[in-house]
Amino acid sequence: MKLYPKAIPAIARDAIATLMADGDIEVETLRIADAEQDMAAVMKEYLAAEERVNQATREALERRGYDHSKFNQVKREMADVRGFKMGDDGIDYMINQMLEFLLISRNIEEVYGEDPPMRKKIFAAFKKHLDVDEDIDREARSRLKHLAEGTQAWEIEYQRAVEAIRRNRGLL
């Protein structure tokens, strides 16, 4: 799952609303928006850290004289060096940070829930808003039936189709 910046407010809103509705946390009505911003801050910081890793990766590629095809390999190296969690581990990391933040936030009155059930509820909010990559892939492939998969033309058109679909869905 990829975290899109435009999905952050919706994920934060769903996570807080679900936790409140299930009685896991107590938030004053006037502080709900602030609590959502606390959750969003955790995700925004993760994206900022990811951008720092991406920048270090670009610099390492340039320094080593590699082309862009080795970006993911070098990014994994940079992430390991910096202790940055990627992919599903990144989602788990953010959920852990959110759970810790619930305990120290001035916008949360009380936390009643246990970590494992709250973790599942927050993960469900992530999954609801981020599990769109497979749908986008499926839709992009259906648009490209006229091209042979694996060709250079298909690759170029696939990237264009994916970007257009993401833009249409408000993910970019």
C-alpha contacts under 8 A as a table, 3 or more apart, distances in Angstrom:
res1	aa1	res2	aa2	distance
1	M	87	G	6.37
1	M	88	D	6.73
1	M	127	K	7.80
1	M	130	L	5.77
1	M	131	D	6.08
1	M	133	D	7.13
2	K	87	G	7.11
2	K	130	L	6.31
2	K	133	D	7.70
3	L	7	A	7.24
3	L	8	I	7.69
3	L	47	L	7.81
3	L	130	L	6.41
4	Y	7	A	5.39
4	Y	8	I	6.90
4	Y	130	L	7.53
4	Y	171	L	6.05
4	Y	172	L	7.30
5	P	8	I	5.46
5	P	44	K	7.48
5	P	47	L	7.85
5	P	171	L	7.39
5	P	172	L	7.70
6	K	9	P	6.97
6	K	170	G	7.00
6	K	171	L	5.65
6	K	172	L	6.96
7	A	10	A	5.46
7	A	11	I	6.20
7	A	129	H	6.42
7	A	130	L	7.53
7	A	171	L	6.95
8	I	11	I	5.20
8	I	12	A	6.16
8	I	40	A	5.85
8	I	43	M	6.78
8	I	44	K	7.69
9	P	12	A	5.14
9	P	13	R	6.03
9	P	36	E	7.40
9	P	37	Q	7.72
9	P	40	A	6.16
10	A	13	R	5.05
10	A	14	D	6.06
10	A	129	H	7.52
11	I	14	D	5.20
11	I	15	A	6.02
11	I	40	A	7.89
11	I	125	A	5.52
11	I	126	F	5.93
11	I	129	H	6.60
12	A	15	A	5.17
12	A	16	I	6.17
12	A	36	E	5.12
12	A	37	Q	7.25
12	A	39	M	5.41
12	A	40	A	5.56
12	A	125	A	7.99
13	R	16	I	5.41
13	R	17	A	5.99
13	R	36	E	5.61
14	D	17	A	5.09
14	D	18	T	5.91
14	D	125	A	5.86
15	A	18	T	5.30
15	A	19	L	6.14
15	A	121	K	6.93
15	A	122	I	5.21
15	A	125	A	5.73
16	I	19	L	5.20
16	I	20	M	6.03
16	I	32	I	7.76
16	I	35	A	7.27
16	I	36	E	6.33
17	A	20	M	5.16
17	A	21	A	5.97
18	T	21	A	5.09
18	T	22	D	6.10
18	T	121	K	7.04
19	L	22	D	5.30
19	L	23	G	6.22
19	L	24	D	5.05
19	L	25	I	5.77
19	L	118	M	7.02
19	L	121	K	7.27
20	M	23	G	5.11
20	M	24	D	5.93
20	M	25	I	5.20
20	M	26	E	6.07
20	M	27	V	7.24
21	A	24	D	7.71
22	D	25	I	7.96
23	G	26	E	6.92
23	G	112	Y	7.06
23	G	113	G	7.31
24	D	111	V	5.99
24	D	112	Y	4.88
24	D	113	G	4.13
24	D	114	E	7.68
24	D	118	M	7.21
25	I	108	I	7.13
25	I	109	E	7.50
25	I	110	E	5.67
25	I	111	V	4.42
25	I	112	Y	5.63
25	I	113	G	6.69
26	E	108	I	6.24
26	E	109	E	5.35
26	E	110	E	5.10
26	E	111	V	6.45
26	E	112	Y	7.85
27	V	31	R	6.44
27	V	32	I	6.16
27	V	35	A	7.71
27	V	107	N	6.72
27	V	108	I	5.04
27	V	109	E	5.30
27	V	110	E	7.25
28	E	31	R	5.26
28	E	32	I	6.50
28	E	107	N	7.72
28	E	108	I	7.59
28	E	109	E	6.98
29	T	32	I	5.58
30	L	33	A	7.33
31	R	34	D	5.12
31	R	35	A	6.17
31	R	107	N	5.73
31	R	108	I	7.85
32	I	35	A	5.06
32	I	36	E	6.22
32	I	107	N	7.47
33	A	36	E	5.05
33	A	37	Q	6.23
34	D	37	Q	4.94
34	D	38	D	6.27
34	D	107	N	6.28
35	A	38	D	5.00
35	A	39	M	6.53
35	A	105	S	7.71
35	A	107	N	5.33
35	A	108	I	6.55
36	E	39	M	5.19
36	E	40	A	6.16
37	Q	40	A	4.83
37	Q	41	A	5.96
38	D	41	A	5.09
38	D	42	V	6.75
38	D	101	F	7.63
38	D	105	S	7.52
39	M	42	V	5.43
39	M	43	M	6.87
39	M	98	M	6.06
39	M	101	F	7.78
40	A	43	M	5.19
40	A	44	K	6.11
41	A	44	K	4.98
41	A	45	E	6.02
42	V	45	E	5.26
42	V	46	Y	6.35
42	V	94	M	6.65
42	V	97	Q	6.81
42	V	98	M	6.56
43	M	46	Y	5.02
43	M	47	L	6.35
43	M	94	M	6.57
44	K	47	L	5.07
44	K	48	A	6.18
45	E	48	A	4.95
45	E	49	A	6.15
46	Y	49	A	5.08
46	Y	50	E	6.15
46	Y	94	M	7.25
47	L	50	E	4.91
47	L	51	E	6.16
48	A	51	E	5.06
48	A	52	R	6.35
49	A	52	R	5.04
49	A	53	V	6.36
49	A	84	F	7.72
50	E	53	V	5.03
50	E	54	N	6.15
50	E	84	F	7.69
51	E	54	N	4.87
51	E	55	Q	6.09
52	R	55	Q	5.08
52	R	56	A	6.20
53	V	56	A	5.06
53	V	57	T	6.05
53	V	75	K	6.90
53	V	78	M	6.30
53	V	79	A	6.29
53	V	82	R	7.93
53	V	84	F	7.98
54	N	57	T	4.92
54	N	58	R	6.21
54	N	75	K	6.66
55	Q	58	R	5.11
55	Q	59	E	6.24
56	A	59	E	5.08
56	A	60	A	6.07
56	A	78	M	7.00
57	T	60	A	5.01
57	T	61	L	6.11
57	T	71	F	6.87
57	T	74	V	6.05
57	T	75	K	5.32
57	T	78	M	6.37
58	R	61	L	5.13
58	R	62	E	6.27
58	R	71	F	7.50
59	E	62	E	5.14
59	E	63	R	6.06
60	A	63	R	4.97
60	A	64	R	5.97
60	A	74	V	7.57
61	L	64	R	5.27
61	L	65	G	5.86
61	L	66	Y	5.02
61	L	67	D	6.76
61	L	68	H	7.33
61	L	70	K	7.79
61	L	71	F	7.22
61	L	74	V	7.40
62	E	65	G	5.07
62	E	66	Y	6.42
62	E	67	D	7.92
63	R	66	Y	7.93
66	Y	69	S	7.91
66	Y	70	K	6.78
67	D	70	K	6.33
67	D	71	F	7.76
68	H	71	F	5.23
69	S	72	N	7.63
70	K	73	Q	5.36
70	K	74	V	6.18
71	F	74	V	5.30
71	F	75	K	5.87
72	N	75	K	4.89
72	N	76	R	6.18
73	Q	76	R	5.32
73	Q	77	E	6.59
74	V	77	E	4.99
74	V	78	M	6.19
75	K	78	M	5.00
75	K	79	A	5.97
76	R	79	A	5.04
76	R	80	D	6.10
77	E	80	D	5.17
77	E	81	V	6.25
78	M	81	V	5.15
78	M	82	R	6.21
79	A	82	R	5.15
79	A	83	G	5.82
79	A	84	F	4.69
79	A	85	K	6.78
79	A	86	M	7.52
80	D	83	G	5.02
80	D	84	F	6.19
80	D	85	K	7.79
81	V	84	F	7.77
84	F	90	G	7.75
85	K	89	D	5.44
85	K	90	G	4.55
85	K	93	Y	6.92
86	M	89	D	5.56
86	M	90	G	4.50
86	M	91	I	7.83
87	G	90	G	5.15
87	G	91	I	6.69
88	D	91	I	5.04
88	D	92	D	6.34
89	D	92	D	5.04
89	D	93	Y	6.07
90	G	93	Y	4.92
90	G	94	M	6.19
91	I	94	M	5.14
91	I	95	I	6.20
91	I	123	F	7.88
92	D	95	I	5.11
92	D	96	N	6.18
93	Y	96	N	5.15
93	Y	97	Q	6.25
94	M	97	Q	4.96
94	M	98	M	6.10
95	I	98	M	4.97
95	I	99	L	6.18
95	I	119	R	6.52
95	I	122	I	6.82
95	I	123	F	7.21
96	N	99	L	5.17
96	N	100	E	6.28
96	N	119	R	7.77
97	Q	100	E	5.14
97	Q	101	F	6.03
98	M	101	F	4.91
98	M	102	L	6.15
99	L	102	L	5.20
99	L	103	L	6.93
99	L	115	D	7.15
99	L	118	M	7.91
99	L	119	R	7.57
100	E	103	L	5.45
100	E	104	I	6.89
101	F	104	I	5.22
101	F	105	S	5.72
102	L	105	S	5.45
102	L	108	I	6.41
102	L	111	V	7.17
103	L	108	I	7.55
103	L	110	E	7.87
103	L	111	V	6.76
105	S	108	I	5.64
106	R	109	E	7.13
108	I	111	V	7.35
113	G	117	P	7.34
113	G	118	M	6.51
114	E	117	P	6.08
114	E	118	M	6.34
115	D	118	M	5.16
115	D	119	R	5.79
116	P	119	R	5.03
116	P	120	K	6.42
117	P	120	K	5.20
117	P	121	K	6.43
118	M	121	K	5.06
118	M	122	I	6.20
119	R	122	I	5.25
119	R	123	F	6.04
120	K	123	F	5.01
120	K	124	A	6.12
121	K	124	A	5.06
121	K	125	A	6.55
122	I	125	A	5.13
122	I	126	F	6.45
123	F	126	F	4.97
123	F	127	K	6.04
124	A	127	K	4.97
124	A	128	K	6.00
125	A	128	K	5.18
125	A	129	H	6.52
126	F	129	H	5.48
126	F	130	L	5.77
126	F	131	D	7.82
127	K	130	L	5.20
127	K	131	D	5.18
128	K	131	D	6.06
129	H	132	V	7.02
130	L	133	D	7.28
131	D	134	E	6.94
131	D	135	D	7.89
132	V	135	D	5.17
132	V	136	I	6.12
133	D	136	I	5.03
133	D	137	D	6.05
134	E	137	D	5.00
134	E	138	R	6.06
135	D	138	R	5.10
135	D	139	E	6.10
136	I	139	E	5.13
136	I	140	A	6.00
136	I	162	V	6.38
136	I	165	I	6.64
136	I	166	R	7.42
137	D	140	A	5.14
137	D	141	R	6.10
137	D	162	V	6.93
138	R	141	R	5.23
138	R	142	S	6.21
139	E	142	S	5.10
139	E	143	R	6.40
140	A	143	R	5.18
140	A	144	L	6.56
140	A	158	Y	6.27
140	A	161	A	5.43
140	A	162	V	5.78
140	A	165	I	7.59
141	R	144	L	5.14
141	R	145	K	6.66
141	R	158	Y	7.12
142	S	145	K	5.78
143	R	146	H	7.92
143	R	161	A	7.65
144	L	147	L	5.63
144	L	154	W	7.26
144	L	157	E	7.50
144	L	158	Y	7.15
145	K	148	A	7.39
147	L	151	T	7.95
147	L	153	A	7.49
147	L	154	W	5.80
148	A	151	T	6.10
148	A	154	W	6.40
149	E	154	W	5.65
149	E	155	E	7.57
150	G	154	W	6.30
150	G	155	E	6.67
151	T	154	W	5.16
151	T	155	E	6.35
152	Q	155	E	5.11
152	Q	156	I	6.28
153	A	156	I	5.23
153	A	157	E	6.12
154	W	157	E	5.15
154	W	158	Y	5.78
155	E	158	Y	5.06
155	E	159	Q	6.31
156	I	159	Q	5.38
156	I	160	R	6.39
157	E	160	R	4.99
157	E	161	A	6.01
158	Y	161	A	5.07
158	Y	162	V	6.11
159	Q	162	V	5.18
159	Q	163	E	6.14
160	R	163	E	5.18
160	R	164	A	6.12
161	A	164	A	5.07
161	A	165	I	6.12
162	V	165	I	5.17
162	V	166	R	6.14
163	E	166	R	5.13
163	E	167	R	6.09
164	A	167	R	5.06
164	A	168	N	6.10
165	I	168	N	5.03
165	I	169	R	6.19
166	R	169	R	5.13
166	R	170	G	6.18
166	R	171	L	5.08
166	R	172	L	6.05
167	R	170	G	5.06
167	R	171	L	5.78
167	R	172	L	5.21
168	N	171	L	7.65
